Amino acid sequence: MNFPSYGLRGASVNCPQPQPFHDFARGRVYFPRMYPLLKTTFLIVSALFPIVNPLGTAPIFLSLTQYYSNSDRMMLARRIALNSFVLLIASYLTGTHILAFFGISLPVVQVGGGLIVAATGWSMLRQSSSEDETRQGVNRTVDRRDLFDKAFYPLTLPLTVGPGSISVAITLGANEPHTEHLIIYSIIGALIGSLLIAFSVFLCYGFADRLAEALGTTAMSVIMRLSSFLLVCIGVQIVWNGLSSLLRNLHPIVVPLQ
């Protein structure tokens, strides 16, 4: 393409033609800067939402908070959603550096966290039905500080964001490109994806009582027992994944023949 010189003799003016945003002839749409953002957002949501599983853990959350009023439960849901967002984004951005600083590997995190998840599910599975009936319709006033302490452990960690979610977030963060022109869009995508997951946690936990009213006492009891059993199985599976990785890294000991 020849550009006019506008009377500037002896000076070469190089004006590159801008890349069109839409290429209708080839049926393509160019998103040179939006692609890493959309990719990271999709990876965060698709990889972490099935593991966090707020729909499946909502009955467990309701079982652990049956003593609380609806306003306290809604406050807990907001705090758990905020804690989940912070844990996920911190694991994505700084998880590998923190583990490297303390010399801890991902399989060790999986083994330790899996044991806590399995123990939590086992204690809920052994809970008697008479205790569940006693809790129904009983509200108690609690200190807000105690409420927020319980919001982190065990309701956020390990019930909502457990070792499986943390290990996946660390892995996703370690595999993202860290070049200067792409890292900012990956960070924004991780923020959006973690925010979407936290919002789903708030919706499922905040309105878990309405779900219980719609299903009924018997159905919620069955769902809670099944969810507790699945929580035990998930914990055992996380432990096994960590142990398998540790065993694969063991070097065989060669004993010389005498």
C-alpha positions in Angstrom: 0.0 0.0 0.0 1.4 3.4 -1.0 1.0 6.2 1.5 1.2 9.8 0.4 4.4 11.7 1.4 2.6 15.0 2.1 5.6 16.9 0.7 8.2 15.2 2.9 10.9 14.5 0.4 13.7 12.0 1.3 11.8 10.7 4.3 10.3 7.3 4.3 7.1 6.9 6.3 6.2 3.4 7.3 2.6 3.2 8.4 1.6 -0.5 9.0 -1.9 -1.3 8.2 -3.8 -2.2 11.4 -5.1 -5.7 11.9 -8.9 -5.8 11.4 -10.8 -6.8 14.4 -13.4 -8.7 12.3 -12.4 -10.7 9.3 -15.8 -11.5 7.8 -14.3 -13.0 4.6 -12.7 -15.8 6.6 -15.3 -15.9 9.3 -12.8 -15.1 12.1 -12.9 -12.7 15.0 -9.6 -11.6 16.5 -9.3 -11.3 20.3 -5.5 -10.9 20.7 -5.8 -9.5 24.2 -9.1 -11.1 25.4 -8.1 -14.7 24.6 -5.9 -15.3 27.7 -8.5 -13.7 29.9 -11.4 -15.8 28.5 -9.2 -18.9 28.5 -8.2 -18.5 32.2 -11.7 -17.7 33.3 -13.1 -20.8 31.5 -10.3 -23.0 33.0 -10.9 -21.8 36.5 -14.7 -22.3 36.4 -14.6 -25.6 34.5 -11.9 -27.2 36.6 -12.8 -25.9 40.1 -16.6 -25.7 40.1 -17.1 -29.5 40.0 -14.6 -29.9 42.8 -15.9 -27.1 45.0 -19.5 -28.4 44.2 -21.5 -25.9 46.2 -24.7 -27.7 45.3 -23.5 -30.9 46.9 -22.1 -29.3 50.0 -25.1 -27.1 50.7 -26.9 -29.9 52.7 -23.7 -30.5 54.7 -23.5 -26.7 55.4 -27.2 -26.7 56.5 -26.6 -29.7 58.8 -23.6 -28.0 60.5 -25.5 -24.7 60.9 -29.0 -25.9 62.0 -28.6 -24.2 65.4 -28.2 -20.8 63.7 -30.8 -18.4 62.6 -31.4 -17.5 58.9 -29.6 -14.2 59.3 -26.6 -15.8 60.9 -26.6 -18.4 58.2 -26.7 -15.8 55.5 -23.9 -14.0 57.2 -21.9 -17.2 57.2 -22.6 -17.8 53.6 -21.2 -14.3 52.7 -18.1 -14.9 54.8 -17.5 -18.4 53.3 -17.8 -17.0 49.8 -15.3 -14.3 50.6 -12.9 -16.8 52.2 -13.3 -19.2 49.2 -12.5 -16.4 46.8 -9.3 -15.4 48.7 -8.2 -19.0 49.1 -8.7 -19.8 45.4 -7.0 -16.7 44.1 -4.1 -16.9 46.6 -3.5 -20.6 45.6 -3.6 -19.7 42.0 -1.1 -16.7 42.3 1.2 -17.7 45.1 0.6 -21.4 45.8 3.7 -22.7 44.1 6.0 -20.1 45.8 4.5 -20.8 49.3 5.0 -24.6 48.9 8.5 -24.1 47.5 9.4 -21.8 50.5 8.3 -24.4 53.1 9.6 -27.3 51.0 6.2 -28.9 50.8 5.0 -30.8 47.7 1.5 -31.1 46.3 1.1 -34.8 47.1 1.8 -34.0 50.8 -0.9 -31.3 50.8 -3.3 -33.9 49.2 -2.5 -36.5 51.9 -2.9 -34.1 54.8 -6.0 -32.4 53.5 -7.6 -35.6 52.4 -7.4 -37.0 55.9 -9.2 -33.9 57.2 -11.9 -34.2 54.6 -12.4 -37.8 55.3 -12.5 -37.2 59.1 -15.1 -34.4 58.6 -17.3 -36.7 56.5 -17.0 -39.6 58.9 -18.0 -37.5 61.9 -21.1 -36.3 60.1 -21.9 -39.8 58.9 -21.9 -41.1 62.5 -24.2 -38.3 63.6 -27.4 -39.8 65.0 -30.8 -39.0 63.5 -32.1 -38.1 67.0 -29.5 -35.4 67.2 -30.7 -34.0 63.8 -34.3 -33.9 65.1 -33.2 -32.1 68.2 -31.5 -29.4 66.2 -34.5 -28.6 64.1 -36.3 -25.4 65.1 -33.6 -24.5 67.6 -31.8 -21.2 67.2 -29.0 -19.9 69.4 -27.3 -16.6 69.6 -23.6 -16.7 69.0 -20.9 -14.2 69.1 -20.0 -12.8 65.7 -16.3 -13.5 66.2 -17.1 -17.2 66.9 -19.3 -17.2 63.9 -16.5 -15.9 61.6 -14.0 -18.3 63.2 -16.3 -21.2 62.2 -16.8 -19.7 58.8 -13.1 -20.4 58.0 -12.7 -23.8 59.7 -14.3 -26.1 58.9 -16.9 -24.5 56.7 -14.5 -22.9 54.2 -11.5 -25.1 54.7 -11.8 -28.0 54.1 -15.5 -28.3 53.4 -15.9 -25.8 50.6 -12.3 -25.2 49.3 -10.5 -28.4 50.2 -7.1 -29.8 49.3 -8.4 -30.9 45.9 -9.5 -27.4 45.0 -6.3 -25.9 46.3 -4.0 -28.3 44.4 -5.9 -27.8 41.2 -5.7 -24.0 41.6 -2.0 -24.2 42.3 -1.5 -26.4 39.2 -3.5 -24.0 37.0 -1.4 -21.1 38.2 1.9 -22.9 37.6 0.9 -23.8 34.0 -0.2 -20.3 33.0 2.1 -18.2 30.8 4.1 -15.7 32.8 5.1 -13.3 30.0 4.7 -9.6 30.7 2.0 -9.0 28.1 -0.1 -12.0 29.0 0.2 -12.3 32.8 -2.1 -9.4 33.6 -4.9 -10.9 31.5 -4.4 -14.3 33.1 -4.7 -12.7 36.6 -7.9 -10.9 35.6 -9.3 -14.1 34.2 -8.4 -15.9 37.5 -10.1 -13.1 39.5 -13.3 -13.4 37.4 -13.4 -17.2 37.6 -12.8 -17.3 41.3 -15.5 -14.6 41.8 -18.0 -16.6 39.8 -17.3 -19.7 42.0 -17.6 -17.7 45.2 -20.9 -16.2 44.1 -22.2 -19.7 43.4 -21.1 -20.7 46.9 -23.0 -17.8 48.4 -26.2 -18.6 46.5 -26.2 -22.3 47.4 -25.3 -21.8 51.1 -27.4 -18.7 51.6 -30.5 -20.3 50.4 -29.9 -23.8 51.6 -32.8 -23.5 54.1 -35.2 -22.8 51.3 -34.0 -25.9 49.5 -34.5 -27.9 52.7 -38.1 -26.6 53.0 -38.8 -27.5 49.4 -37.4 -31.1 49.7 -38.6 -31.9 53.2 -37.0 -33.4 56.3 -36.7 -37.0 55.1 -35.2 -36.0 51.7 -32.7 -33.7 53.3 -31.7 -36.3 55.8 -31.1 -38.8 53.0 -29.2 -36.2 51.0 -27.1 -35.3 54.0 -26.1 -38.9 54.7 -25.2 -39.5 51.0 -23.2 -36.3 50.9 -21.4 -37.3 54.1 -20.5 -40.7 52.6 -19.4 -39.0 49.4 -17.2 -36.6 51.4 -15.5 -39.6 53.1 -14.9 -41.1 49.6 -13.6 -37.9 48.3 -11.2 -37.6 51.2 -9.9 -41.1 50.7 -9.5 -40.5 47.0 -7.5 -37.3 47.6 -5.3 -39.3 50.1 -4.8 -42.0 47.5 -3.9 -39.5 44.8 -1.2 -38.0 47.1 0.1 -41.4 48.2 0.3 -42.6 44.6 2.3 -39.6 43.6 4.6 -40.1 46.5 5.1 -43.8 45.8 5.9 -43.1 42.1 8.6 -40.7 43.2 10.3 -43.3 45.4 13.5 -44.8 44.0 13.8 -48.6 44.3 16.5 -49.7 46.7 18.9 -52.0 44.9 20.4 -54.6 47.3 23.6 -56.1 45.9 23.7 -59.9 45.7 26.3 -61.6 47.9 
